[in-house]
């Protein structure tokens, strides 16, 4: 590498750091703390497994209801504008929650406030996420043959946030919900300020923006159907997400009630999982260069299926933690494959809508998992995990079998 080439590479990396990676880091930390911290707050305030599952469902149902709209708005207004407004809105909403919970730390008002925060922050988080993903996809396309490296860095940022977020939320929760929410507010404000540096993304023509919610989802659905490799991978990962969603929703109940651990131990499970995922994502940057997308994705699919089935029979907390970490690490490898295919295959002017449709499909299992947790007696949770693991294994096996001969996956 010549000195001039090295200088260009350094400037390009610095530009990505300022405009893509730093805003994504602040947003991911705020998202991880709210996603994992709010159900813990519900369990701490109500001591109810059913309400914890209900809170998990409330986090996801409003998100799913706004995906088509979010993608169309990003396509129409651009990633940087939506990223800024969504992050700022989340900061303001959570700041209100800090005030309410400081005045009413327990009781009905506290429970209702936390449930409302789950729903509202979930919607705003998805707007910021889709905007950040769209900006990241633009950066990936500019990277050309090294798109999977950009996607691996972005996924690494997400997993680092998940590594730090749940643990930080659990520790701050010991000092009281208002303090935990105050830190989330700070990260959200920081994300909003950094989002001002995010470069604009391609904007769809005005005609394509009309009837944004329905048109956005329909455009995204048609794009997914026109790309077989992407469609099969989304199908397999959707079934896999049912198992992961159930482990997330039932996690506080399993760790606290079944294994007799503290709420901090719940965050430790997902922090360990994020650490393992971060190592996997880093390795994927190089193994995909050598082996290609399909071998790496298929290996991760097999590991994820085996780990989920084993987690259902974990005899103690430590083995449960290790198996969940293996499951999430393997899921991280498949996510690198998904992100790379998305950035390669989806047309730029339809990326926001197609991303919304993709994520909508992938996240449909999460509210279902929350409802299952609320309806399942604690003693029967392991049986449901086993059933979800079987569906996961079948779905991933079918997906990667169908994907094997697709040229987009072989390269």
KOLROTOR-615051 format. One record per residue (C-alpha): x, y, z. Coordinates in Angstrom, 1 decimal. Layout:
N
> c1_c2_c3
> X_Y_Z
...
END
This chain:
411
> c1_c2_c3
> 0.0_0.0_0.0
> 1.5_3.3_-1.1
> 1.6_6.4_1.2
> -1.1_8.1_-0.9
> -3.4_5.1_-0.7
> -2.8_4.7_3.0
> -3.6_8.4_3.5
> -6.9_8.0_1.5
> -7.8_5.0_3.5
> -7.2_6.8_6.8
> -9.3_9.8_5.7
> -12.1_7.4_4.6
> -12.0_5.6_7.9
> -12.1_8.9_9.8
> -15.0_10.0_7.8
> -16.9_6.8_8.6
> -16.1_7.2_12.2
> -17.5_10.8_12.5
> -20.5_10.4_10.2
> -21.6_6.7_10.7
> -19.9_4.9_13.5
> -20.2_7.5_16.4
> -23.9_8.3_15.8
> -24.6_4.6_15.6
> -22.8_4.0_18.8
> -24.7_6.5_20.9
> -28.0_5.4_19.4
> -27.3_1.7_20.0
> -26.4_2.3_23.6
> -29.7_4.2_24.2
> -31.6_1.5_22.4
> -30.0_-1.4_24.2
> -30.5_0.2_27.6
> -34.2_0.9_27.0
> -35.0_-2.5_25.3
> -33.4_-4.6_28.1
> -33.8_-2.2_31.0
> -37.6_-1.4_30.8
> -38.7_-5.1_31.2
> -36.3_-5.3_34.2
> -38.0_-2.2_35.6
> -41.4_-3.8_35.3
> -40.2_-6.9_37.1
> -38.6_-4.8_39.8
> -41.7_-2.7_40.3
> -44.5_-5.3_39.9
> -42.7_-8.6_40.7
> -45.0_-10.2_38.1
> -43.8_-12.6_35.4
> -46.9_-12.0_33.4
> -46.5_-8.2_33.4
> -42.9_-8.6_32.4
> -43.9_-10.6_29.3
> -46.6_-8.0_28.6
> -44.1_-5.2_28.8
> -41.9_-7.0_26.3
> -44.9_-7.4_23.9
> -45.7_-3.7_24.4
> -42.2_-2.7_23.4
> -42.6_-4.6_20.0
> -46.2_-4.2_18.9
> -46.1_-0.4_18.3
> -42.7_-0.9_16.6
> -44.2_-3.3_14.1
> -47.2_-1.1_13.5
> -45.0_1.8_12.3
> -42.4_0.0_10.2
> -43.9_0.7_6.9
> -44.3_4.4_7.8
> -40.8_4.6_9.1
> -39.2_3.2_6.0
> -41.2_5.4_3.7
> -40.3_8.5_5.8
> -36.6_7.7_5.6
> -36.9_7.2_1.8
> -38.7_10.5_1.5
> -36.9_12.7_4.0
> -33.5_11.1_4.2
> -31.7_9.2_6.9
> -30.0_12.1_8.6
> -33.2_14.1_9.3
> -35.1_11.1_10.6
> -32.2_10.0_12.7
> -31.9_13.4_14.4
> -35.7_13.8_15.1
> -36.2_10.3_16.4
> -33.2_10.4_18.8
> -34.3_13.9_20.0
> -37.9_12.7_20.5
> -36.8_9.7_22.5
> -34.6_11.9_24.7
> -37.6_14.2_25.5
> -40.0_11.3_26.2
> -37.6_9.5_28.5
> -36.9_12.8_30.3
> -40.6_13.1_31.1
> -40.4_9.5_32.4
> -37.6_10.5_34.8
> -39.7_13.2_36.3
> -42.8_11.0_36.7
> -40.9_8.1_38.3
> -39.0_10.5_40.6
> -42.4_11.7_41.9
> -44.1_8.3_41.9
> -41.5_5.6_42.4
> -44.0_2.7_42.9
> -47.6_1.8_42.5
> -50.1_2.1_39.6
> -48.6_5.4_38.2
> -45.1_3.9_38.1
> -46.3_0.8_36.4
> -48.4_2.6_33.8
> -45.5_5.0_33.1
> -43.0_2.2_32.5
> -45.5_0.4_30.2
> -46.1_3.7_28.2
> -42.3_4.3_27.9
> -41.9_0.8_26.5
> -44.4_1.5_23.7
> -43.3_5.1_22.8
> -39.6_4.5_23.0
> -40.0_1.4_20.9
> -41.5_3.3_18.1
> -38.9_6.1_18.2
> -36.1_3.6_18.4
> -37.2_1.9_15.3
> -37.3_5.2_13.4
> -33.7_5.9_14.5
> -32.6_2.4_13.7
> -34.0_2.3_10.2
> -32.4_5.7_9.5
> -29.0_4.5_10.9
> -29.2_1.3_8.9
> -30.0_3.2_5.7
> -27.0_5.5_6.3
> -24.8_2.4_7.0
> -26.0_0.7_3.8
> -25.0_3.8_1.8
> -21.5_3.6_3.3
> -21.4_-0.2_2.6
> -22.2_0.4_-1.1
> -19.5_3.0_-1.3
> -17.1_0.4_0.1
> -17.7_-1.9_-2.9
> -16.2_-5.4_-2.4
> -15.5_-4.6_1.3
> -19.1_-4.0_2.1
> -19.2_-6.9_4.5
> -16.4_-5.2_6.5
> -18.5_-2.0_7.0
> -21.5_-4.2_8.0
> -19.3_-6.1_10.4
> -18.2_-2.9_12.1
> -21.8_-1.7_12.4
> -22.9_-5.0_13.8
> -19.9_-4.9_16.2
> -21.1_-1.5_17.4
> -24.6_-2.9_18.0
> -23.2_-5.9_19.9
> -20.8_-3.7_21.9
> -23.9_-1.7_22.9
> -25.7_-4.8_23.9
> -22.6_-5.9_25.8
> -22.6_-2.7_27.8
> -26.3_-1.7_27.8
> -28.0_-4.5_29.8
> -25.2_-4.6_32.4
> -25.3_-0.8_32.8
> -29.1_-0.8_32.9
> -29.0_-3.5_35.6
> -26.5_-1.6_37.7
> -28.2_1.7_37.4
> -31.5_0.1_38.2
> -30.1_-0.8_41.7
> -29.8_3.0_42.2
> -33.4_3.5_41.0
> -35.3_3.7_37.7
> -34.9_7.5_37.3
> -31.1_7.3_37.2
> -31.2_4.6_34.6
> -33.6_6.6_32.5
> -31.5_9.7_32.9
> -28.5_8.0_31.4
> -30.6_6.8_28.4
> -31.7_10.4_27.9
> -28.1_11.5_27.8
> -27.2_8.9_25.2
> -30.3_9.8_23.1
> -29.3_13.5_23.1
> -25.8_12.6_22.1
> -27.1_10.5_19.2
> -29.3_13.4_18.0
> -26.3_15.8_18.0
> -24.0_13.3_16.2
> -26.8_12.5_13.7
> -26.3_16.1_12.3
> -23.0_14.8_10.8
> -24.7_11.8_9.0
> -24.5_12.3_5.2
> -27.8_12.4_3.4
> -29.1_9.2_1.8
> -30.8_8.9_-1.6
> -34.4_10.3_-1.5
> -37.2_8.6_-3.4
> -39.2_10.7_-5.9
> -42.2_12.6_-4.6
> -44.7_10.3_-6.4
> -43.3_7.2_-4.7
> -43.8_8.8_-1.3
> -47.6_9.1_-1.5
> -49.6_6.7_0.7
> -46.4_6.2_2.6
> -47.3_3.4_5.0
> -49.0_1.0_2.6
> -46.9_1.8_-0.4
> -43.7_1.5_1.6
> -44.4_-2.0_2.9
> -45.7_-3.1_-0.5
> -42.6_-1.8_-2.3
> -40.4_-3.5_0.3
> -42.4_-6.8_0.1
> -42.1_-6.8_-3.7
> -38.4_-6.2_-3.5
> -37.8_-9.1_-1.1
> -39.8_-11.4_-3.3
> -37.7_-10.4_-6.3
> -34.5_-11.4_-4.4
> -34.7_-15.1_-3.6
> -31.5_-15.2_-1.5
> -32.7_-12.4_0.7
> -36.2_-13.9_0.9
> -35.0_-17.3_2.1
> -32.6_-15.9_4.6
> -35.3_-13.6_6.1
> -37.6_-16.7_6.3
> -35.1_-18.7_8.2
> -34.1_-15.9_10.5
> -37.8_-15.1_11.3
> -38.3_-18.6_12.7
> -34.9_-18.3_14.5
> -36.1_-15.0_16.1
> -39.1_-16.7_17.7
> -36.6_-18.8_19.8
> -34.4_-15.8_20.5
> -37.4_-13.6_21.3
> -38.8_-16.1_23.8
> -35.4_-16.4_25.5
> -35.3_-12.6_25.8
> -38.9_-12.3_27.1
> -38.7_-15.2_29.5
> -35.1_-14.4_30.5
> -35.9_-12.4_33.6
> -38.3_-15.1_34.8
> -35.9_-17.9_34.1
> -32.9_-16.2_35.7
> -34.6_-14.7_38.7
> -37.3_-17.3_39.5
> -35.8_-20.6_38.1
> -32.1_-20.1_38.8
> -32.6_-17.8_41.9
> -30.3_-15.0_40.5
> -30.7_-11.2_40.7
> -31.9_-8.8_38.1
> -28.3_-7.8_37.5
> -27.6_-11.5_36.5
> -30.2_-11.1_33.7
> -28.2_-8.3_32.2
> -25.0_-10.3_32.6
> -26.5_-13.1_30.3
> -27.0_-10.7_27.5
> -23.8_-8.9_28.1
> -21.9_-12.2_27.8
> -23.9_-13.0_24.7
> -23.0_-9.7_23.2
> -19.3_-10.2_24.0
> -19.4_-13.6_22.2
> -21.2_-12.1_19.3
> -18.6_-9.3_19.0
> -15.9_-11.9_18.7
> -17.8_-13.8_16.1
> -18.6_-10.6_14.1
> -14.9_-9.7_14.1
> -14.0_-13.2_12.9
> -16.6_-13.0_10.2
> -14.8_-10.0_8.6
> -12.0_-12.4_7.7
> -13.6_-15.8_7.3
> -16.1_-14.4_4.8
> -13.2_-13.1_2.7
> -11.7_-16.6_2.7
> -14.7_-18.9_2.6
> -17.6_-16.8_1.3
> -21.1_-16.0_2.7
> -22.8_-19.4_2.5
> -20.3_-21.6_4.4
> -20.1_-19.0_7.2
> -23.8_-18.5_7.4
> -24.6_-22.3_7.3
> -22.1_-23.0_10.1
> -23.6_-20.3_12.3
> -27.1_-21.7_11.6
> -26.1_-25.1_12.8
> -24.5_-23.8_16.0
> -27.5_-21.6_16.7
> -30.0_-24.5_16.5
> -27.9_-26.8_18.7
> -27.3_-24.1_21.3
> -31.0_-23.2_21.5
> -32.1_-26.9_22.0
> -29.4_-27.3_24.7
> -30.4_-24.1_26.5
> -33.9_-25.5_27.1
> -32.3_-28.2_29.3
> -29.6_-26.1_31.0
> -29.1_-27.4_34.5
> -27.8_-24.2_36.1
> -27.3_-20.5_35.5
> -23.7_-20.7_34.2
> -24.5_-23.3_31.6
> -27.6_-21.3_30.6
> -25.4_-18.2_30.2
> -22.9_-20.0_28.0
> -25.5_-21.6_25.8
> -27.3_-18.3_25.2
> -24.0_-16.7_24.4
> -23.2_-19.3_21.8
> -26.7_-18.9_20.3
> -26.4_-15.2_20.0
> -22.9_-15.4_18.7
> -24.1_-17.7_15.9
> -27.0_-15.4_15.2
> -24.5_-12.5_14.9
> -22.7_-14.4_12.1
> -25.9_-14.9_10.2
> -26.7_-11.2_10.7
> -23.5_-10.2_9.0
> -24.6_-12.4_6.1
> -28.0_-10.7_6.1
> -26.6_-7.2_6.2
> -24.1_-7.9_3.4
> -26.9_-9.3_1.2
> -29.1_-6.3_1.9
> -26.4_-3.8_1.0
> -25.5_-5.7_-2.1
> -28.9_-6.5_-3.5
> -31.5_-3.8_-2.5
> -31.7_-0.8_-4.9
> -30.7_2.4_-3.1
> -33.9_4.3_-3.7
> -35.9_1.5_-2.2
> -33.6_0.6_0.6
> -35.6_2.3_3.4
> -38.9_0.6_2.4
> -37.3_-2.8_1.9
> -35.4_-2.5_5.1
> -38.7_-1.7_6.9
> -40.4_-4.7_5.4
> -37.5_-6.9_6.2
> -37.3_-5.9_9.8
> -41.1_-6.0_10.2
> -41.0_-9.7_9.1
> -38.0_-10.5_11.3
> -39.5_-8.9_14.4
> -43.0_-10.3_14.2
> -42.0_-13.2_16.5
> -41.0_-10.8_19.3
> -44.4_-9.7_20.4
> -45.6_-13.3_20.0
> -42.8_-14.4_22.3
> -43.9_-11.8_24.8
> -47.5_-13.1_24.7
> -46.2_-16.7_25.0
> -44.2_-15.8_28.1
> -47.2_-14.1_29.7
> -49.4_-17.2_29.0
> -46.9_-19.9_29.9
> -46.5_-21.1_33.5
> -42.9_-20.7_34.7
> -42.5_-24.4_35.1
> -43.3_-25.0_31.4
> -40.9_-22.4_29.9
> -38.3_-25.1_29.0
> -40.8_-27.0_26.9
> -41.7_-23.9_24.9
> -38.0_-23.2_24.3
> -37.5_-26.7_23.0
> -40.5_-26.3_20.6
> -39.1_-23.0_19.4
> -35.6_-24.6_18.9
> -37.1_-27.3_16.7
> -38.8_-24.6_14.5
> -35.6_-22.7_14.4
> -33.6_-25.7_13.2
> -36.1_-26.6_10.5
> -36.4_-23.0_9.3
> -32.6_-22.4_9.1
> -31.9_-25.7_7.4
> -34.5_-25.0_4.7
> -33.3_-21.5_4.2
> -29.6_-22.3_3.7
> -30.4_-25.4_1.6
> -32.3_-23.1_-0.8
> -29.7_-20.4_-0.7
> -26.8_-22.6_-1.5
> -26.8_-22.2_-5.3
> -27.7_-18.5_-5.4
> -24.8_-16.5_-7.0
> -25.3_-13.6_-4.6
> -24.5_-15.9_-1.7
> -21.6_-17.8_-3.2
> -19.5_-14.7_-3.7
END
